[in-house]
Amino acid sequence: MTLYPGQVMKGQNPMPLTPPPNSNGDSNDSWDENKGFCESVGPTKKPQTEPVRRARKVEGGIFFPKPENAVTIAVSSRVLFRTEKEQKVFEEKGVEEYLNYQVQHENEPLAPGPAFPFVKALEAVNSQLRELYPESEELFDIVLVTYNHAHVGVRLINTINHHNLFIERFCMTGGSSPIGYLKAWHTNLYLSADAEKVQEALAEGIAAATMFMPEKQVEVSETQLRVAFDGDAVLFSDESERIFKAHGLDKFFEHERENEHTLLEHGPLKGFLEALGKLQKKFYAKGHRLNCPIRTYLVTARSAASSGIRALKTLRAWGLETDEALFLAGAPKGPMLEKIRPHIYFDDQMFHIEGAAERGTIAAHVPYGIAQMYSHRKSTNSAK
Amino acid sequence: MTLYPGQVMKGQNPMPLTPPPNSNGDSNDSWDENKGFCESVGPTKKPQTPKPENAVTIAVSSRVLFRTEKEQKVFEEKGVEEYLNYQVQHENEPLAPGPAFPFVKALEAVNSQLRELYPESEELFDIVLVTYNHAHVGVRLINTINHHNLFIERFCMTGGSSPIGYLKAWHTNLYLSADAEKVQEALAEGIAAATMFMPEKQVEVSETQLRVAFDGDAVLFSDESERIFKAHGLDKFFEHERENEHTLLEHGPLKGFLEALGKLQKKFYAKGHRLNCPIRTYLVTARSAASSGIRALKTLRAWGLETDEALFLAGAPKGPMLEKIRPHIYFDDQMFHIEGAAERGTIAAHVPYGIAQMYSHRKSTNSAK
């Protein structure tokens, strides 16, 4: 794990004798700096029984942006970390056993879940943003939203610190629905393992998607955040999808051609692409267009010549652009995504999500639109 | 206003010719049953009031239970005698509900549910009206209480002297007043207390579930961390918290009240009501979860307390969160947060304790801890 110069670990507290494996080794500097303060604790050679962590340094940068200024990503504990064992205890033995289990294991950090690389990449982008715009609050802000009770909070905090994540905002709802709080957090994107909660959020107008653990994990970039989007029923509304499903491909092409100059309605993730675009422009303004730390991709089953214009004109009219656009005309998305290696890929059809996951792509399902009425095994990978 | 089957209005006294608007009309039954005994008083079947040491006693002043701005004005502009005259003249006009009114109503709703599950128990909420007022004003207060169908049978009308001495005698678990000085006196005596304010607008709160929200530092916990933050800044605060992760925080003024609520909650859990418990508690703190959350959570756990929900805001504004929670009361030590909450209609109560009181509320910034 690379640490960037501007990242929060600068000037670490030198006290722990077994520094975490990825410390920056800037110890001389920080030792002198902090020596006076550390006198009382002293350079004792105390044996450490549990992993020691440094305290974060947060002054001299914006680390706690106001929710309305930041791009707020709400993640649930079940997608940020792997909690299959714990889920099993809960389902088989009930709440009390589950809470006991969590408390007993609270010093054992959980393993990373499907949303983990995405969150790490968000932090990488944040440190680059802070370098360029030290006073700005336009950063990614990650909030942990969970049904869990406060008891489980200790384990989650230990896990977050173990993995050196910077997640300071928590909503532990102890069983009630977290959806009400999402609006209060000005949430731009909500990621959960629970399709029902995701649907509730979508109904409230909040971009949301269900995440799944891929069967294998491919490496993703640690320096560049890559987000891939399906077109219809994700960035755009599902209107075209409806026509295709009701009347077939030819009617769909006709309809698209007739309405070439009519913009498509927006879909549930348009707002999130917009938020990414706003941050991208900040990098462009400082000359980072070619190697921008945020890269977006459109990966659509649409056919370019027959139905591509409407999609592109709509994006342009919204003032949005994706860095790359792949019109597949029905070709499988799996191999393309494998090459892109996004930190997250949004699609409305489970068929595509599963295809992506088979190849190790981190995919998130947006349960929106007409495609939800079709079982995922029945819908075919067809051209539009 | 919904009346629950177990509530106090069963078997109303049929004697008054103008019965209170919400009488249950069970007149025949109770008339026969109690005729002999109740000749002079009438067959009211109000429940017994619990012994103060067994109950969770909430002392409220008349100025937070009801709206008394007009009356206050008369008192301030024209003096005691005019004020007393005014009150006596208007004694048949009930006062309007004040900021503590929904809270007290919710306490009664919880009581009726407790009585259903534990008919013999005295572990209930007990509400005592504590007021500087003279006995003259008592009639108006009683009329108002009856008009609103509240069950407040214990009064302390001190006619001008300090009520603080009585609070201990009542085994008061929580004292709510409009007067910050009295609240500070109570805190100095070790009694949980807070100053209440009328919110600018009123949002609806639940009539079936009591919701109480607490700030962390200087409310549930002592103000020790607040002091370090204010003296040395955020980084030093985080360092201090991490070094002392395994040391419990000292308790704050409202720890005892959370404890009392927890005790009643366990009674509901014991009867299988954990998921839809009629009492729900919330921790709404400016603390940062990963950097300073562990100490707070471990401290609560060591005290055997838990809140149902915990929101670590890391400096994000509390107003929008509280608006979603809709508590019947929210306790915070900083006026900045109280005002932010009140702007959105949240009923907020100020706990004038700790280092934050030395900073004018307009100067303190909404910052992460």
Contacts between the chains, C-beta under 8 A, distances in Angstrom:
chain1	res1	chain2	res2	distance
A	13	B	239	6.5
A	41	B	243	7.4
A	53	B	242	6.8
A	54	B	242	7.8
A	55	B	235	7.2
A	55	B	238	4.4
A	55	B	239	4.1
A	55	B	241	7.5
A	55	B	242	4.4
A	55	B	243	7.8
A	55	B	291	6.9
A	56	B	235	7.7
A	56	B	238	5.7
A	56	B	290	7.7
A	56	B	291	5.4
A	57	B	235	5.3
A	58	B	234	5.5
A	58	B	235	6.2
A	58	B	238	7.0
A	58	B	291	7.7
A	58	B	368	7.6
A	59	B	233	6.1
A	59	B	234	5.7
A	59	B	235	5.0
A	63	B	368	7.4
A	64	B	288	7.5
A	64	B	314	5.1
A	64	B	315	4.2
A	64	B	316	7.4
A	64	B	367	7.5
A	64	B	368	4.0
A	66	B	316	7.0
A	66	B	317	7.3
A	67	B	316	5.2
A	67	B	317	7.6
A	67	B	320	7.9
A	95	B	274	7.3
A	144	B	289	7.0
A	149	B	306	6.9
A	149	B	308	7.4
A	150	B	283	7.0
A	150	B	297	5.8
A	150	B	300	7.0
A	150	B	306	5.8
A	150	B	307	5.9
A	150	B	309	7.5
A	150	B	310	4.1
A	151	B	297	7.7
A	151	B	301	6.9
A	151	B	306	6.6
A	153	B	289	7.2
A	153	B	293	6.4
A	153	B	297	4.9
A	153	B	310	6.2
A	154	B	294	5.8
A	154	B	297	5.2
A	154	B	298	6.5
A	154	B	301	7.8
A	156	B	289	7.8
A	157	B	289	5.7
A	157	B	290	5.4
A	157	B	293	5.2
A	157	B	294	5.2
A	157	B	297	7.6
A	158	B	294	7.4
A	160	B	289	7.4
A	160	B	290	4.6
A	161	B	290	5.5
A	165	B	290	7.2
A	166	B	290	7.1
A	167	B	289	6.6
A	167	B	290	5.8
A	168	B	288	3.5
A	168	B	289	5.3
A	168	B	290	5.5
A	168	B	291	6.0
A	168	B	312	6.8
A	168	B	314	3.7
A	168	B	368	6.9
A	169	B	288	7.6
A	169	B	289	6.7
A	169	B	312	6.1
A	169	B	313	6.2
A	169	B	314	4.7
A	169	B	316	6.2
A	170	B	289	4.1
A	170	B	293	6.9
A	170	B	310	6.8
A	170	B	311	6.8
A	170	B	312	4.0
A	171	B	309	7.9
A	171	B	311	5.4
A	172	B	309	6.1
A	172	B	310	4.4
A	172	B	311	7.3
A	173	B	309	5.2
A	174	B	307	7.7
A	174	B	308	4.1
A	174	B	309	4.7
A	174	B	310	7.6
A	175	B	275	6.2
A	175	B	308	7.4
A	176	B	308	8.0
A	176	B	309	7.0
A	180	B	324	4.3
A	181	B	311	7.5
A	181	B	321	6.4
A	181	B	324	5.6
A	183	B	320	7.6
A	183	B	324	7.6
A	184	B	320	3.6
A	184	B	321	5.0
A	184	B	323	6.8
A	184	B	324	5.2
A	185	B	316	7.2
A	185	B	320	7.7
